[in-house]
Amino acid sequence: MCHNISMPSVNLRQLRDTKRLKSWLRAGKIVELRERDQVIARIVPEKADEKPGKWPDFEARAREILGDRVLPNVVLEDRGRY
């Protein structure tokens, strides 16, 4: 029998202990539901809606580093050479 140690599992009788089950699910772990050492289901936690991160202001960062200098666009100039 192959058993994944890192995945928590409960049998049907232990399912009454919802406090432990809820803590595993809140931690993002998948819980195996077993009956007589056989997996009959997997309880998968609901993914929380993640808000996209705010992008940095690249233009302000470039101004801070380069000042008023304008760099040539080497990619566009070399595009026809190859």
Order of alpha helices (4+ residues) and beta strands (2+ residues): beta-alpha-beta-beta-alpha-alpha
